[in-house]
Amino acid sequence: MSGPGAGRPGAGPYAGRMDLNTGNGAPTITIPTGYNGPDGSGNGGYSAGLLAARLSTVGGPAVQVTLRTPPPLDHPLTVEDGSGPGLRLTDPDVTGKGHLVAEAETADLPEEPAVPGRPVAVAEAREAEDRYPGLVEHPFPRCYSCGPERAEGEGLRLFAGQVRAGQGPDEVGRTVACTWTPTPSVDDGSGHAAFHQVWAALDCPGGWSSDVVGRPAVLGRFTAQVLAAPRVGRTHVVMGHLHGVEGRKVRTGTTVHDEDGRMLAQAWATWITIAR
């Protein structure tokens, strides 16, 4: 869609790296193998979150990240100034198509709520996990965010099932939910989930509000804001909502709430369906 580590806090055994002093003076981002979405490329939310962290932080402005090509794994990518106020993530070993991996810029929030209506309670979100379609069939079963083949602590294991039905052939308006209890592997060192880990949590539950099994999709554009960091060891509710389907484009929203219903993070996504 997309166990405790020995390195720096907040990333577990697959720590994403931000090297600020490379040989040519440009900062780089490396997405380790364990943070994949589809096999062989970076989880969209996690990858976008690493770049977005150069422009915002917890409590800061929303950032819009556009993924131009599947982010490569275990390979230093260069962070560059964009043509405007934003940033570009490029692959220095590729020329032409594939050189530009992603673009990021701060953004205004969309007018439509990411997930309309009140958040569901923890108990309802936990019960909905039994209806997660990915438990039966999954196009990317080792996805860092939502893959059922990932062990506890080596993936977020966000299994969002339906809590509100949609309408029409595409079930627009469908809403899904699941629980998320951040483990020590995502701790940023303060007892809270790291910024880019929250972006990863905002990724796949939105996608699963659509028919991911019948129409697999990958993240194309992601606008997210982290209002407050989820606490490690506390149970949260993650919700996804299907806003619309237009050809190959699927528009969704995602929110993260604490156990009292307070919204901690929100995101709006455009997904691109792919051939199986």
Secondary structure, DSSP 8 states (H G I E B T S, - for coil): -----SSSTTSGGG--EEES--TTS--EEE--GGGBSSTTSB-HHHHHHHHHTTT--TTS-EEEEEE-S---SSS-EEEEE-SSSSEEEE-TT--STTSEEEEEEEE---SS-SS-S----HHHHHHHGGG-GGGT--SSTT-TTT-TTS-TTSS-----EEEE--BTTTTBT-EEEEEE---GGGB-SSSBB-HHHHHHHTTHHHHTTS-TTTS-EEEEEEEEEESS--BTTS-EEEEEEEEEEETTEEEEEEEEE-TTS-EEEEEEEEEEE---
